[in-house]
Amino acid sequence: MAILLYRLGRLSFRHRGRVLALWLLLLALLGGAAAAFSGPTTSKFSIPGTESQKAMDSLAREFPQAGGATGTIVVAAPAGGKLTPAAVAPVTEDASKVSGVVGAVDPFASGAVSPDGRYALVQVQFTSPADDITDAQREAFTKAGASADGLRVEHGGEIMRGAPEIGSTEGIGVAVAALVLVLTFGSLAAAGMTLLNALVGVAAGMAGLFALSSAVELTSTAPILALMLGLAVGIDYALFITSRYRQYLFEGMDREEAAGRATGTAGSAVVFAGATVVIALVGLAVAGVPFLTVMGVAAAATVALAVLVSLTLLPAVLSFAGPRVLPRKRRAPGRTPSPAEADAAFGFRWGRIVARLRVPVLVLGVIGLGALALPVQDMRLALPDAGTEAVGSPNREAYDLTTEGFGEGFNGRLVAVVSGDTAQATGAAAKEAAALITGTDGVLAVAPPQLNKEGTTALLAVIPKTGPTAAATEDTVHSIRDRVKGVEGATIALTGATAVGIDVSEKLGDALPVYLLLVVGLSVLLLMLVFRSVLVPLKAALGFLLTVGATFGITVAIFQEGHLADLVGLDTPGPLVSFLPILLIGILFGLAMDYEVFLVSRMREDFVHGSDAREAVVSGVGHNARVVTAAAVIMTAVFGGFVLMEDPIIKSIGFALAIGVLVDAFVVRMTLVPAVMHLLGRAAWWLPRPVDRALPDLDIEGERLHREIPVGHTAEEEELVKA
């Protein structure tokens, strides 16, 4: 692989104009396709095959007028006052006139008035699903009741859930990344070139993603996840290759040779690291959740483009930059760092400190990360509801006012769908089911059945006593389903946004151990292939488990339990979004393998070239500490920029990834890994001979490249190698 990438790097360096033109053309084509074929994203999280989704699909067929999106208008009288039918009538009338509304239910007719008469709920039914509601319809809905003088009117429900928008907060992460690059390289040209390289990859990936959005249903978080990962890995991959290129220049190589060798060595590590991220993200498909699969594939495609850009466009840009990639004081011909300068670098000092204190470092690190993981035992998963949205947002105001007047259960209403072959059978089953559900623990009320025109499908609105994401509500849902199983003459399924959220969370929770086992097993096999060792992959897998445990523990402590929640701008703690753990495992696995490969590949490179095993560890840490530190800070900054968004889903993903990168890079890879490698010594590189012969040689560390194309080779020698 190293030889192939070496040639690709030299080719791109030599034909810089053509390579740049090809990428600009590709960007233009993808941008045009995105403009022409871009479609809307969806805020729907569902899993085909679950009871709640089957019921929703059945409603769309048998009861279409009840299958569209719903809105809720909460009306409240001043303190001490009471609502009257005449006062609420304008609100109901305005809502019924909104385009696409089937009907708005008078709360005095439906009984949706609080016992004290101060609060009322106007239920509004639309014909279209939430994703098809236009901005004009949503705006008209929010104006319903504007003429109701003296009353507080809040608008909520499905149609008020907007997609998270990409705003200025993400630019903060990019700005921090630019500053870190300048400090790392000591050159504006090198920093700008690295950042530009990453932005080209992200632009191409996002344009391609939106070009496909009309054909593939994208969740609203998928593009943001792709942007988040594309930026982070794009900058990191370019950083690693550029750093190796500069190192070769310091050693006296000419620029084209340095570009080729940087692409062949660091580029090989980039290919493997990118491949692990892609495999882990695509592997999310094992959960059997379509929206999660699409999110994983979208992010994986952006990462793959980041790798391709780093291997082709980056060498071309390096050619354009010339000597300006070096700090000004080192651009003089023949100027190379002395051995004393290299030996005095912080990375070498840190490597020797870890070597000397390897046992206490290992013990403290493992105990510390284990302690941080303790909150994981209390982790709860759920899909977010309006109660976790930003304070002051329309949906949150409606949620809080409903809770104030009626109780939290009214925000998590359930729907029992009763379907029979005849109207008589459906009516009898609906009556029996209503009685059973009313007697279920945790149920506050059951509304009279609503029938479709044929009378073969009935809807029972069920009000639980607790909120949508409460653990007690999950118990109530399971109890209802167990009690109505015995009803004969019709099928009964429980659905609604709350039931869908519970089903999705349980499905993802069941898939989590399987996916974790898959990822850990995959890491062992891939690293055994790369490093030709048994113990190095096992050590990497155990380190990954420590990273995941600590990351989950910190995230649960802040986002679920509310400790230090103000620091991340979290208004209301609650269960973690149900797909966060499995998504986090996939992404962190790829990023953890990034740092493992970049750090340990240099150790193996020195070891196979004759260095002592323990000195190779010091050398690996010494040469890579600066660049790994910069990469981790950049990734943390990019992910941290998304913590500033108001959307709780994006906020929690950005925070968890930022914390995960910090823990993995600084505690696990830069501290625990060298400590373990020092303890293992030569045994770290042991591999049974039969396994060694069976495994293909990927040459990640460039051993064959150094052997077959030595530095200073002639053009004739290179032609012989090609032959």
Disulfide bonds with the S-S distance in Angstrom:
none
